[in-house]
């Protein structure tokens, strides 16, 4: 029995537009799409390491069978690093990855957004407010997230499983160059650069068609 997971992005939640849309499409085929809440232990104290542990717990709880991951933005980075970090355990069950605007360099993206002064202020105050789409307003995130992210290097990952990526060429949150660079030296990566932005909401029908084929859905 196969198991399917949707991993949402930073400042998002299981109730995001894409998560709900994909869950409905899977349900129409009689398939459950697991959408764990990755705001662990909570949004303010979020770390990538905690997110990976959450996914490991969710996969561990599933009966035997292949696991397929869909990851959006930071959820894409979570998917990649989960397979790498748990490659001899729960990660070995993952058969394929479908990533949407994956945030390969989340820490670098924050440098781009905040600048050196912003990062310094984040460190000195211990927290920075980011817009949380699930909450509909600004919410504090501790500097520990940025420190934790320094432990992970997406560009160095070498994974053997098939990976499909959709990335908007007008993405202002995660530069499409990150996906182009990642795919350029990895023949197992099928990259689709589309005429869209970071959210890819106008590409859901196209991505769903790709998911059905890539995951060989019934």
GUDOSE-994800 format. One record per residue (C-alpha): residue number from 1; residue in one letter; x, y, z. Coordinates in Angstrom, 2 decimals, always signed. Layout:
BEGIN
(rec NUM; "A"; (X; Y; Z));
...
//
This chain:
BEGIN
(rec 1; "X"; (+0.00; +0.00; +0.00));
(rec 2; "X"; (+1.38; +3.39; -1.00));
(rec 3; "X"; (+1.24; +6.45; +1.26));
(rec 4; "X"; (+1.13; +10.05; +0.07));
(rec 5; "X"; (+2.16; +13.17; +1.98));
(rec 6; "X"; (+1.91; +16.89; +1.28));
(rec 7; "X"; (+4.50; +19.01; +3.09));
(rec 8; "X"; (+3.49; +22.67; +3.34));
(rec 9; "X"; (+5.80; +25.67; +3.29));
(rec 10; "X"; (+7.07; +28.20; +5.80));
(rec 11; "X"; (+4.40; +30.36; +7.46));
(rec 12; "X"; (+1.76; +28.07; +5.99));
(rec 13; "X"; (-0.35; +25.20; +7.30));
(rec 14; "X"; (-2.29; +22.07; +6.29));
(rec 15; "X"; (-5.17; +24.37; +5.30));
(rec 16; "X"; (-3.22; +26.16; +2.56));
(rec 17; "X"; (-4.87; +26.51; -0.84));
(rec 18; "X"; (-2.62; +24.01; -2.60));
(rec 19; "X"; (-2.76; +21.51; +0.25));
(rec 20; "X"; (-6.57; +21.53; +0.26));
(rec 21; "X"; (-6.73; +21.40; -3.54));
(rec 22; "X"; (-4.41; +18.42; -3.82));
(rec 23; "X"; (-6.10; +16.65; -0.90));
(rec 24; "X"; (-9.45; +16.98; -2.66));
(rec 25; "X"; (-8.04; +15.68; -5.94));
(rec 26; "X"; (-6.49; +12.68; -4.21));
(rec 27; "X"; (-9.74; +12.04; -2.32));
(rec 28; "X"; (-11.67; +11.99; -5.58));
(rec 29; "X"; (-9.51; +9.03; -6.54));
(rec 30; "X"; (-10.13; +7.34; -3.21));
(rec 31; "X"; (-6.64; +8.15; -1.92));
(rec 32; "X"; (-5.84; +9.81; +1.40));
(rec 33; "X"; (-3.30; +12.62; +1.22));
(rec 34; "X"; (-1.63; +13.06; +4.59));
(rec 35; "X"; (-0.95; +16.73; +5.34));
(rec 36; "X"; (+0.93; +17.02; +8.65));
(rec 37; "X"; (+1.27; +20.34; +10.46));
(rec 38; "X"; (+4.96; +21.20; +10.17));
(rec 39; "X"; (+4.81; +24.17; +12.55));
(rec 40; "X"; (+6.69; +22.21; +15.17));
(rec 41; "X"; (+7.02; +22.51; +18.06));
(rec 42; "X"; (+5.15; +25.71; +17.18));
(rec 43; "X"; (+5.65; +28.50; +14.65));
(rec 44; "X"; (+7.69; +30.70; +16.98));
(rec 45; "X"; (+10.14; +27.92; +17.85));
(rec 46; "X"; (+10.22; +26.28; +14.43));
(rec 47; "X"; (+13.34; +24.44; +13.24));
(rec 48; "X"; (+14.02; +22.40; +10.12));
(rec 49; "X"; (+15.30; +19.59; +12.32));
(rec 50; "X"; (+11.97; +19.43; +14.17));
(rec 51; "X"; (+10.12; +19.38; +10.85));
(rec 52; "X"; (+12.21; +16.41; +9.68));
(rec 53; "X"; (+11.50; +14.59; +12.93));
(rec 54; "X"; (+7.78; +15.25; +12.48));
(rec 55; "X"; (+7.81; +13.72; +8.99));
(rec 56; "X"; (+9.78; +10.73; +10.29));
(rec 57; "X"; (+7.16; +10.18; +13.01));
(rec 58; "X"; (+4.34; +10.38; +10.44));
(rec 59; "X"; (+6.01; +7.92; +8.06));
(rec 60; "X"; (+6.90; +5.59; +10.92));
(rec 61; "X"; (+3.22; +5.42; +11.85));
(rec 62; "X"; (+2.22; +4.25; +8.36));
(rec 63; "X"; (+1.79; +0.56; +7.51));
(rec 64; "X"; (+4.42; -0.97; +5.19));
(rec 65; "X"; (+4.48; +0.48; +1.68));
(rec 66; "X"; (+6.17; +3.05; -0.51));
(rec 67; "X"; (+5.93; +6.71; +0.44));
(rec 68; "X"; (+5.47; +9.58; -2.03));
(rec 69; "X"; (+6.13; +13.16; -0.96));
(rec 70; "X"; (+4.82; +16.42; -2.39));
(rec 71; "X"; (+6.66; +19.43; -1.00));
(rec 72; "X"; (+5.87; +23.12; -1.41));
(rec 73; "X"; (+8.55; +25.79; -0.87));
(rec 74; "X"; (+10.20; +25.03; +2.49));
(rec 75; "X"; (+8.24; +21.77; +2.43));
(rec 76; "X"; (+10.30; +20.89; -0.64));
(rec 77; "X"; (+13.50; +21.34; +1.35));
(rec 78; "X"; (+11.98; +19.26; +4.14));
(rec 79; "X"; (+11.25; +16.45; +1.68));
(rec 80; "X"; (+14.80; +16.43; +0.33));
(rec 81; "X"; (+16.54; +16.57; +3.68));
(rec 82; "X"; (+14.17; +14.00; +5.17));
(rec 83; "X"; (+15.17; +11.45; +2.54));
(rec 84; "X"; (+18.83; +12.30; +3.10));
(rec 85; "X"; (+18.86; +12.39; +6.90));
(rec 86; "X"; (+16.74; +9.27; +7.30));
(rec 87; "X"; (+18.12; +7.41; +4.27));
(rec 88; "X"; (+18.78; +4.27; +6.34));
(rec 89; "X"; (+15.43; +4.42; +8.14));
(rec 90; "X"; (+12.08; +6.02; +7.27));
(rec 91; "X"; (+13.57; +7.93; +4.34));
(rec 92; "X"; (+14.38; +4.68; +2.57));
(rec 93; "X"; (+10.65; +4.16; +2.03));
(rec 94; "X"; (+10.32; +7.27; -0.14));
(rec 95; "X"; (+9.96; +6.30; -3.80));
(rec 96; "X"; (+9.54; +9.70; -5.48));
(rec 97; "X"; (+9.52; +13.42; -4.73));
(rec 98; "X"; (+7.32; +16.06; -6.37));
(rec 99; "X"; (+8.53; +19.53; -5.40));
(rec 100; "X"; (+6.91; +22.91; -6.01));
(rec 101; "X"; (+9.17; +25.99; -5.87));
(rec 102; "X"; (+11.44; +24.22; -3.38));
(rec 103; "X"; (+13.33; +26.52; -1.03));
(rec 104; "X"; (+16.73; +24.91; -1.52));
(rec 105; "X"; (+18.48; +27.84; +0.18));
(rec 106; "X"; (+16.02; +28.99; +2.83));
(rec 107; "X"; (+18.72; +30.70; +4.89));
(rec 108; "X"; (+20.04; +32.48; +1.80));
(rec 109; "X"; (+16.53; +33.62; +0.96));
(rec 110; "X"; (+16.28; +35.22; +4.39));
(rec 111; "X"; (+19.60; +37.02; +3.81));
(rec 112; "X"; (+18.17; +38.32; +0.55));
(rec 113; "X"; (+14.93; +39.47; +2.19));
(rec 114; "X"; (+16.30; +40.94; +5.42));
(rec 115; "X"; (+19.83; +41.99; +4.53));
(rec 116; "X"; (+22.77; +41.89; +6.91));
(rec 117; "X"; (+21.20; +44.47; +9.22));
(rec 118; "X"; (+17.97; +42.49; +9.44));
(rec 119; "X"; (+19.76; +39.23; +10.19));
(rec 120; "X"; (+21.88; +40.96; +12.83));
(rec 121; "X"; (+18.77; +42.42; +14.47));
(rec 122; "X"; (+17.12; +39.00; +14.39));
(rec 123; "X"; (+20.12; +37.49; +16.18));
(rec 124; "X"; (+20.46; +40.26; +18.75));
(rec 125; "X"; (+16.76; +40.39; +19.65));
(rec 126; "X"; (+16.28; +36.65; +19.41));
(rec 127; "X"; (+13.23; +36.94; +17.17));
(rec 128; "X"; (+11.83; +38.41; +13.98));
(rec 129; "X"; (+8.23; +38.82; +12.84));
(rec 130; "X"; (+7.23; +37.14; +9.59));
(rec 131; "X"; (+3.84; +37.23; +7.92));
(rec 132; "X"; (+2.07; +33.98; +8.74));
(rec 133; "X"; (-0.49; +33.15; +6.06));
(rec 134; "X"; (-2.31; +30.68; +8.28));
(rec 135; "X"; (-2.70; +33.25; +11.07));
(rec 136; "X"; (-3.31; +36.15; +8.71));
(rec 137; "X"; (-0.78; +38.42; +10.38));
(rec 138; "X"; (+2.75; +38.90; +11.66));
(rec 139; "X"; (+4.09; +36.25; +14.02));
(rec 140; "X"; (+7.43; +36.01; +15.80));
(rec 141; "X"; (+10.01; +33.36; +14.87));
(rec 142; "X"; (+13.07; +32.72; +17.03));
(rec 143; "X"; (+16.60; +33.10; +15.68));
(rec 144; "X"; (+17.15; +29.41; +16.38));
(rec 145; "X"; (+15.49; +28.67; +13.04));
(rec 146; "X"; (+18.20; +30.54; +11.15));
(rec 147; "X"; (+20.92; +28.87; +13.24));
(rec 148; "X"; (+19.45; +25.43; +12.61));
(rec 149; "X"; (+19.27; +26.04; +8.87));
(rec 150; "X"; (+23.05; +26.51; +8.73));
(rec 151; "X"; (+23.37; +22.76; +9.34));
(rec 152; "X"; (+21.72; +21.87; +6.04));
(rec 153; "X"; (+23.12; +22.29; +2.53));
(rec 154; "X"; (+20.65; +21.35; -0.20));
(rec 155; "X"; (+23.18; +21.80; -3.01));
(rec 156; "X"; (+25.35; +19.02; -1.60));
(rec 157; "X"; (+22.56; +16.44; -1.48));
(rec 158; "X"; (+22.93; +13.39; -3.68));
(rec 159; "X"; (+19.70; +11.39; -3.85));
(rec 160; "X"; (+19.07; +8.53; -6.26));
(rec 161; "X"; (+15.28; +8.59; -6.40));
(rec 162; "X"; (+13.25; +10.30; -9.18));
(rec 163; "X"; (+12.50; +13.96; -8.45));
(rec 164; "X"; (+10.14; +16.23; -10.37));
(rec 165; "X"; (+10.21; +19.99; -9.79));
(rec 166; "X"; (+7.83; +22.75; -10.87));
(rec 167; "X"; (+9.15; +26.28; -10.41));
(rec 168; "X"; (+7.73; +29.61; -11.57));
(rec 169; "X"; (+10.08; +31.78; -13.59));
(rec 170; "X"; (+8.60; +34.88; -11.89));
(rec 171; "X"; (+9.12; +33.55; -8.35));
(rec 172; "X"; (+10.18; +36.47; -6.14));
(rec 173; "X"; (+10.44; +34.40; -2.96));
(rec 174; "X"; (+12.65; +31.54; -4.15));
(rec 175; "X"; (+14.75; +32.37; -7.21));
(rec 176; "X"; (+14.22; +29.82; -9.98));
(rec 177; "X"; (+18.01; +29.73; -10.35));
(rec 178; "X"; (+18.07; +27.57; -7.22));
(rec 179; "X"; (+16.11; +24.84; -9.01));
(rec 180; "X"; (+18.07; +25.29; -12.24));
(rec 181; "X"; (+21.33; +24.86; -10.34));
(rec 182; "X"; (+20.08; +21.84; -8.43));
(rec 183; "X"; (+18.78; +20.09; -11.55));
(rec 184; "X"; (+21.75; +20.87; -13.79));
(rec 185; "X"; (+24.02; +18.18; -12.33));
(rec 186; "X"; (+21.39; +15.60; -11.41));
(rec 187; "X"; (+19.96; +13.45; -14.23));
(rec 188; "X"; (+17.30; +12.07; -11.86));
(rec 189; "X"; (+15.68; +15.53; -11.60));
(rec 190; "X"; (+12.96; +16.52; -14.08));
(rec 191; "X"; (+12.60; +20.31; -13.85));
(rec 192; "X"; (+9.63; +22.22; -15.29));
(rec 193; "X"; (+10.05; +26.01; -15.34));
(rec 194; "X"; (+6.61; +27.53; -15.84));
(rec 195; "X"; (+5.15; +30.99; -16.42));
(rec 196; "X"; (+4.04; +31.59; -12.84));
(rec 197; "X"; (+5.00; +32.98; -9.43));
(rec 198; "X"; (+5.99; +31.37; -6.14));
(rec 199; "X"; (+2.56; +30.06; -5.21));
(rec 200; "X"; (+1.97; +28.32; -8.57));
(rec 201; "X"; (-1.79; +28.49; -7.99));
(rec 202; "X"; (-2.44; +28.98; -11.70));
(rec 203; "X"; (-0.48; +25.80; -12.43));
(rec 204; "X"; (-2.34; +23.37; -10.17));
(rec 205; "X"; (-4.19; +21.67; -13.04));
(rec 206; "X"; (-0.92; +21.21; -14.93));
(rec 207; "X"; (+0.87; +19.95; -11.84));
(rec 208; "X"; (-1.95; +17.56; -11.01));
(rec 209; "X"; (-1.68; +16.01; -14.45));
(rec 210; "X"; (+2.05; +15.60; -13.86));
(rec 211; "X"; (+1.51; +14.13; -10.38));
(rec 212; "X"; (-0.89; +11.51; -11.71));
(rec 213; "X"; (+1.67; +10.30; -14.22));
(rec 214; "X"; (+4.74; +10.70; -12.02));
(rec 215; "X"; (+3.17; +8.85; -9.08));
(rec 216; "X"; (+1.36; +6.40; -11.37));
(rec 217; "X"; (-1.94; +7.05; -9.59));
(rec 218; "X"; (-4.80; +4.63; -10.24));
//
